[in-house]
Amino acid sequence: MTKTFPYQKLKDDLKDNLIGVYEYELLNGVTWIIVVQSVDFISLKSFGIKWHQWPFMLFTKADLESGNDVFPLQYLYIKNHQTPLLGPDLWTELPLDKKDVRLKLEYELRNKLIALREEFLKTGESKAFLGCIIPNFVIFLEALFYLKDLEPRRDFPHDLSTIEKTYDLDLSAFGELWAWHLQDKKIHRKEITSMIQMVYEQLNSLLSVINTLSL
Protein backbone atom coordinates (compact mmCIF):
# COMPACT_ATOMS: atom_id res chain seq x y z
CA MET A 1 0.00 0.00 0.00
CA THR A 2 2.93 2.32 0.66
CA LYS A 3 3.94 2.21 -3.02
CA THR A 4 0.53 3.51 -4.08
CA PHE A 5 0.53 6.39 -1.60
CA PRO A 6 1.52 9.39 -3.76
CA TYR A 7 3.48 11.16 -1.06
CA GLN A 8 5.80 12.82 -3.57
CA LYS A 9 2.81 14.80 -4.85
CA LEU A 10 2.43 16.35 -1.42
CA LYS A 11 5.34 18.62 -2.31
CA ASP A 12 3.26 20.09 -5.14
CA ASP A 13 0.38 20.79 -2.77
CA LEU A 14 2.21 21.90 0.38
CA LYS A 15 5.43 23.22 -1.18
CA ASP A 16 7.91 24.61 1.36
CA ASN A 17 5.43 24.10 4.18
CA LEU A 18 5.98 20.34 3.97
CA ILE A 19 8.68 19.02 6.31
CA GLY A 20 8.27 15.25 6.15
CA VAL A 21 6.08 12.23 5.43
CA TYR A 22 6.22 9.01 7.46
CA GLU A 23 4.63 5.60 7.20
CA TYR A 24 3.12 4.68 10.56
CA GLU A 25 2.26 1.06 11.33
CA LEU A 26 -0.63 0.61 13.71
CA LEU A 27 -1.92 -2.68 15.03
CA ASN A 28 -4.84 -2.67 12.63
CA GLY A 29 -3.21 -1.19 9.55
CA VAL A 30 -1.06 1.59 8.15
CA THR A 31 -1.58 5.34 8.20
CA TRP A 32 0.69 8.21 7.24
CA ILE A 33 2.04 11.09 9.26
CA ILE A 34 2.49 14.42 7.53
CA VAL A 35 4.57 17.07 9.30
CA VAL A 36 4.23 20.69 8.22
CA GLN A 37 5.92 23.88 9.31
CA SER A 38 2.68 25.74 10.07
CA VAL A 39 -1.07 25.52 9.60
CA ASP A 40 -2.93 27.67 7.09
CA PHE A 41 -6.56 26.54 7.04
CA ILE A 42 -7.28 28.24 3.73
CA SER A 43 -4.68 26.15 1.92
CA LEU A 44 -5.39 23.08 4.04
CA LYS A 45 -9.04 23.13 3.00
CA SER A 46 -8.25 22.24 -0.62
CA PHE A 47 -5.54 19.84 0.56
CA GLY A 48 -8.03 17.99 2.74
CA ILE A 49 -10.55 17.63 -0.06
CA LYS A 50 -7.91 16.10 -2.33
CA TRP A 51 -6.33 13.79 0.24
CA HIS A 52 -9.27 12.78 2.42
CA GLN A 53 -9.31 9.22 0.97
CA TRP A 54 -5.91 8.52 2.53
CA PRO A 55 -5.66 7.83 6.28
CA PHE A 56 -3.20 10.37 7.66
CA MET A 57 -2.29 12.36 10.75
CA LEU A 58 -1.18 15.98 10.42
CA PHE A 59 1.45 17.35 12.80
CA THR A 60 3.27 20.65 12.91
CA LYS A 61 6.95 20.95 13.74
CA ALA A 62 5.91 22.64 17.00
CA ASP A 63 3.85 19.56 17.93
CA LEU A 64 7.02 17.48 17.92
CA GLU A 65 9.19 20.10 19.60
CA SER A 66 6.75 21.02 22.38
CA GLY A 67 4.27 18.14 22.63
CA ASN A 68 6.54 15.32 23.74
CA ASP A 69 5.74 15.93 27.42
CA VAL A 70 1.98 15.91 26.74
CA PHE A 71 1.77 12.91 24.39
CA PRO A 72 4.75 10.78 25.46
CA LEU A 73 3.01 7.40 25.08
CA GLN A 74 1.72 8.15 21.59
CA TYR A 75 5.01 9.69 20.52
CA LEU A 76 6.97 6.73 21.87
CA TYR A 77 4.80 4.34 19.88
CA ILE A 78 5.06 6.44 16.73
CA LYS A 79 8.82 6.69 17.22
CA ASN A 80 9.10 2.89 17.28
CA HIS A 81 6.69 2.20 14.41
CA GLN A 82 7.39 4.83 11.76
CA THR A 83 9.45 4.82 8.59
CA PRO A 84 10.54 8.10 6.95
CA LEU A 85 9.33 8.39 3.34
CA LEU A 86 10.19 12.02 2.71
CA GLY A 87 12.22 14.55 4.68
CA PRO A 88 14.33 14.14 7.84
CA ASP A 89 13.77 11.41 10.43
CA LEU A 90 12.29 13.69 13.08
CA TRP A 91 10.85 10.90 15.21
CA THR A 92 13.86 8.68 15.90
CA GLU A 93 15.79 11.37 17.77
CA LEU A 94 12.72 12.79 19.52
CA PRO A 95 13.61 13.14 23.24
CA LEU A 96 11.21 11.62 25.76
CA ASP A 97 11.39 11.91 29.53
CA LYS A 98 10.68 8.75 31.55
CA LYS A 99 8.84 10.78 34.17
CA ASP A 100 6.46 12.06 31.50
CA VAL A 101 5.97 8.53 30.18
CA ARG A 102 5.26 7.17 33.67
CA LEU A 103 2.81 9.96 34.51
CA LYS A 104 0.96 9.61 31.21
CA LEU A 105 0.81 5.83 31.59
CA GLU A 106 -0.72 6.26 35.05
CA TYR A 107 -3.25 8.71 33.60
CA GLU A 108 -4.19 6.36 30.75
CA LEU A 109 -4.56 3.38 33.08
CA ARG A 110 -6.83 5.32 35.43
CA ASN A 111 -8.83 6.57 32.47
CA LYS A 112 -9.17 3.02 31.09
CA LEU A 113 -10.43 1.72 34.44
CA ILE A 114 -13.06 4.45 34.59
CA ALA A 115 -14.07 3.72 30.99
CA LEU A 116 -14.42 -0.01 31.70
CA ARG A 117 -16.80 0.69 34.57
CA GLU A 118 -18.86 3.19 32.60
CA GLU A 119 -19.05 1.11 29.42
CA PHE A 120 -20.05 -2.02 31.31
CA LEU A 121 -22.89 -0.17 33.03
CA LYS A 122 -24.04 1.24 29.68
CA THR A 123 -23.69 -1.83 27.47
CA GLY A 124 -23.48 -4.81 29.82
CA GLU A 125 -21.95 -7.96 28.38
CA SER A 126 -20.62 -6.37 25.22
CA LYS A 127 -17.66 -7.65 23.20
CA ALA A 128 -17.31 -4.25 21.54
CA PHE A 129 -15.21 -2.53 24.18
CA LEU A 130 -13.21 -5.70 24.90
CA GLY A 131 -12.09 -5.47 21.28
CA CYS A 132 -10.77 -1.94 21.85
CA ILE A 133 -8.45 -2.91 24.70
CA ILE A 134 -5.58 -4.58 22.82
CA PRO A 135 -4.82 -1.59 20.49
CA ASN A 136 -4.39 0.56 23.61
CA PHE A 137 -2.55 -2.09 25.58
CA VAL A 138 0.20 -2.57 22.98
CA ILE A 139 1.03 1.13 23.50
CA PHE A 140 1.13 0.59 27.27
CA LEU A 141 3.35 -2.45 26.73
CA GLU A 142 6.00 -0.48 24.85
CA ALA A 143 5.98 2.17 27.57
CA LEU A 144 6.60 -0.52 30.19
CA PHE A 145 9.68 -1.67 28.27
CA TYR A 146 10.89 1.91 27.89
CA LEU A 147 10.62 2.60 31.62
CA LYS A 148 12.97 -0.33 32.33
CA ASP A 149 15.41 0.41 29.48
CA LEU A 150 14.43 -2.81 27.74
CA GLU A 151 13.82 -3.48 24.05
CA PRO A 152 10.63 -5.28 23.07
CA ARG A 153 10.89 -8.11 20.59
CA ARG A 154 7.48 -7.06 19.20
CA ASP A 155 6.26 -10.60 19.51
CA PHE A 156 3.23 -9.99 21.73
CA PRO A 157 3.18 -13.27 23.74
CA HIS A 158 6.96 -13.06 24.34
CA ASP A 159 6.84 -9.35 25.26
CA LEU A 160 3.85 -9.87 27.55
CA SER A 161 5.72 -12.64 29.37
CA THR A 162 8.81 -10.42 29.72
CA ILE A 163 6.76 -7.61 31.25
CA GLU A 164 4.99 -10.01 33.63
CA LYS A 165 8.38 -11.20 34.92
CA THR A 166 9.96 -7.73 35.00
CA TYR A 167 7.12 -6.12 36.96
CA ASP A 168 5.98 -9.28 38.83
CA LEU A 169 2.46 -9.11 37.40
CA ASP A 170 -0.19 -11.43 36.07
CA LEU A 171 -1.37 -10.08 32.71
CA SER A 172 -2.82 -13.32 31.36
CA ALA A 173 -6.13 -11.68 30.43
CA PHE A 174 -4.31 -9.72 27.73
CA GLY A 175 -2.81 -12.91 26.33
CA GLU A 176 -6.35 -14.24 25.94
CA LEU A 177 -7.52 -10.99 24.35
CA TRP A 178 -4.58 -11.15 21.95
CA ALA A 179 -5.56 -14.68 20.88
CA TRP A 180 -9.10 -13.40 20.37
CA HIS A 181 -7.76 -10.46 18.37
CA LEU A 182 -5.95 -12.93 16.09
CA GLN A 183 -9.11 -15.04 15.93
CA ASP A 184 -7.23 -17.96 17.49
CA LYS A 185 -9.68 -17.99 20.39
CA LYS A 186 -13.40 -17.42 20.79
CA ILE A 187 -14.87 -15.58 23.74
CA HIS A 188 -18.36 -16.87 24.44
CA ARG A 189 -21.03 -14.56 25.73
CA LYS A 190 -21.13 -16.26 29.13
CA GLU A 191 -17.37 -15.55 29.52
CA ILE A 192 -17.52 -11.82 28.78
CA THR A 193 -18.29 -10.58 32.30
CA SER A 194 -15.54 -12.69 33.90
CA MET A 195 -13.11 -11.56 31.19
CA ILE A 196 -13.95 -7.91 31.87
CA GLN A 197 -13.38 -8.56 35.58
CA MET A 198 -9.95 -10.09 34.86
CA VAL A 199 -8.96 -7.20 32.63
CA TYR A 200 -10.08 -4.69 35.24
CA GLU A 201 -8.22 -6.40 38.09
CA GLN A 202 -5.02 -6.81 36.10
CA LEU A 203 -5.09 -3.21 34.88
CA ASN A 204 -5.62 -2.14 38.48
CA SER A 205 -2.60 -4.21 39.59
CA LEU A 206 -0.53 -2.64 36.83
CA LEU A 207 -1.67 0.81 37.95
CA SER A 208 -0.55 0.08 41.53
CA VAL A 209 2.93 -0.84 40.26
CA ILE A 210 3.21 2.23 38.02
CA ASN A 211 1.89 4.52 40.73
CA THR A 212 4.79 3.58 43.02
CA LEU A 213 7.49 3.11 40.37
CA SER A 214 10.75 4.91 41.14
CA LEU A 215 12.72 6.38 38.25
C-alpha positions in Angstrom: 0.0 0.0 0.0 2.9 2.3 0.7 3.9 2.2 -3.0 0.5 3.5 -4.1 0.5 6.4 -1.6 1.5 9.4 -3.8 3.5 11.2 -1.1 5.8 12.8 -3.6 2.8 14.8 -4.9 2.4 16.4 -1.4 5.3 18.6 -2.3 3.3 20.1 -5.1 0.4 20.8 -2.8 2.2 21.9 0.4 5.4 23.2 -1.2 7.9 24.6 1.4 5.4 24.1 4.2 6.0 20.3 4.0 8.7 19.0 6.3 8.3 15.3 6.1 6.1 12.2 5.4 6.2 9.0 7.5 4.6 5.6 7.2 3.1 4.7 10.6 2.3 1.1 11.3 -0.6 0.6 13.7 -1.9 -2.7 15.0 -4.8 -2.7 12.6 -3.2 -1.2 9.5 -1.1 1.6 8.2 -1.6 5.3 8.2 0.7 8.2 7.2 2.0 11.1 9.3 2.5 14.4 7.5 4.6 17.1 9.3 4.2 20.7 8.2 5.9 23.9 9.3 2.7 25.7 10.1 -1.1 25.5 9.6 -2.9 27.7 7.1 -6.6 26.5 7.0 -7.3 28.2 3.7 -4.7 26.1 1.9 -5.4 23.1 4.0 -9.0 23.1 3.0 -8.2 22.2 -0.6 -5.5 19.8 0.6 -8.0 18.0 2.7 -10.5 17.6 -0.1 -7.9 16.1 -2.3 -6.3 13.8 0.2 -9.3 12.8 2.4 -9.3 9.2 1.0 -5.9 8.5 2.5 -5.7 7.8 6.3 -3.2 10.4 7.7 -2.3 12.4 10.8 -1.2 16.0 10.4 1.4 17.4 12.8 3.3 20.6 12.9 7.0 20.9 13.7 5.9 22.6 17.0 3.9 19.6 17.9 7.0 17.5 17.9 9.2 20.1 19.6 6.8 21.0 22.4 4.3 18.1 22.6 6.5 15.3 23.7 5.7 15.9 27.4 2.0 15.9 26.7 1.8 12.9 24.4 4.8 10.8 25.5 3.0 7.4 25.1 1.7 8.2 21.6 5.0 9.7 20.5 7.0 6.7 21.9 4.8 4.3 19.9 5.1 6.4 16.7 8.8 6.7 17.2 9.1 2.9 17.3 6.7 2.2 14.4 7.4 4.8 11.8 9.5 4.8 8.6 10.5 8.1 6.9 9.3 8.4 3.3 10.2 12.0 2.7 12.2 14.6 4.7 14.3 14.1 7.8 13.8 11.4 10.4 12.3 13.7 13.1 10.8 10.9 15.2 13.9 8.7 15.9 15.8 11.4 17.8 12.7 12.8 19.5 13.6 13.1 23.2 11.2 11.6 25.8 11.4 11.9 29.5 10.7 8.7 31.5 8.8 10.8 34.2 6.5 12.1 31.5 6.0 8.5 30.2 5.3 7.2 33.7 2.8 10.0 34.5 1.0 9.6 31.2 0.8 5.8 31.6 -0.7 6.3 35.0 -3.2 8.7 33.6 -4.2 6.4 30.7 -4.6 3.4 33.1 -6.8 5.3 35.4 -8.8 6.6 32.5 -9.2 3.0 31.1 -10.4 1.7 34.4 -13.1 4.4 34.6 -14.1 3.7 31.0 -14.4 0.0 31.7 -16.8 0.7 34.6 -18.9 3.2 32.6 -19.1 1.1 29.4 -20.0 -2.0 31.3 -22.9 -0.2 33.0 -24.0 1.2 29.7 -23.7 -1.8 27.5 -23.5 -4.8 29.8 -22.0 -8.0 28.4 -20.6 -6.4 25.2 -17.7 -7.7 23.2 -17.3 -4.3 21.5 -15.2 -2.5 24.2 -13.2 -5.7 24.9 -12.1 -5.5 21.3 -10.8 -1.9 21.9 -8.5 -2.9 24.7 -5.6 -4.6 22.8 -4.8 -1.6 20.5 -4.4 0.6 23.6 -2.6 -2.1 25.6 0.2 -2.6 23.0 1.0 1.1 23.5 1.1 0.6 27.3 3.4 -2.4 26.7 6.0 -0.5 24.8 6.0 2.2 27.6 6.6 -0.5 30.2 9.7 -1.7 28.3 10.9 1.9 27.9 10.6 2.6 31.6 13.0 -0.3 32.3 15.4 0.4 29.5 14.4 -2.8 27.7 13.8 -3.5 24.1 10.6 -5.3 23.1 10.9 -8.1 20.6 7.5 -7.1 19.2 6.3 -10.6 19.5 3.2 -10.0 21.7 3.2 -13.3 23.7 7.0 -13.1 24.3 6.8 -9.3 25.3 3.9 -9.9 27.6 5.7 -12.6 29.4 8.8 -10.4 29.7 6.8 -7.6 31.3 5.0 -10.0 33.6 8.4 -11.2 34.9 10.0 -7.7 35.0 7.1 -6.1 37.0 6.0 -9.3 38.8 2.5 -9.1 37.4 -0.2 -11.4 36.1 -1.4 -10.1 32.7 -2.8 -13.3 31.4 -6.1 -11.7 30.4 -4.3 -9.7 27.7 -2.8 -12.9 26.3 -6.3 -14.2 25.9 -7.5 -11.0 24.3 -4.6 -11.1 21.9 -5.6 -14.7 20.9 -9.1 -13.4 20.4 -7.8 -10.5 18.4 -5.9 -12.9 16.1 -9.1 -15.0 15.9 -7.2 -18.0 17.5 -9.7 -18.0 20.4 -13.4 -17.4 20.8 -14.9 -15.6 23.7 -18.4 -16.9 24.4 -21.0 -14.6 25.7 -21.1 -16.3 29.1 -17.4 -15.5 29.5 -17.5 -11.8 28.8 -18.3 -10.6 32.3 -15.5 -12.7 33.9 -13.1 -11.6 31.2 -14.0 -7.9 31.9 -13.4 -8.6 35.6 -10.0 -10.1 34.9 -9.0 -7.2 32.6 -10.1 -4.7 35.2 -8.2 -6.4 38.1 -5.0 -6.8 36.1 -5.1 -3.2 34.9 -5.6 -2.1 38.5 -2.6 -4.2 39.6 -0.5 -2.6 36.8 -1.7 0.8 38.0 -0.5 0.1 41.5 2.9 -0.8 40.3 3.2 2.2 38.0 1.9 4.5 40.7 4.8 3.6 43.0 7.5 3.1 40.4 10.8 4.9 41.1 12.7 6.4 38.2 
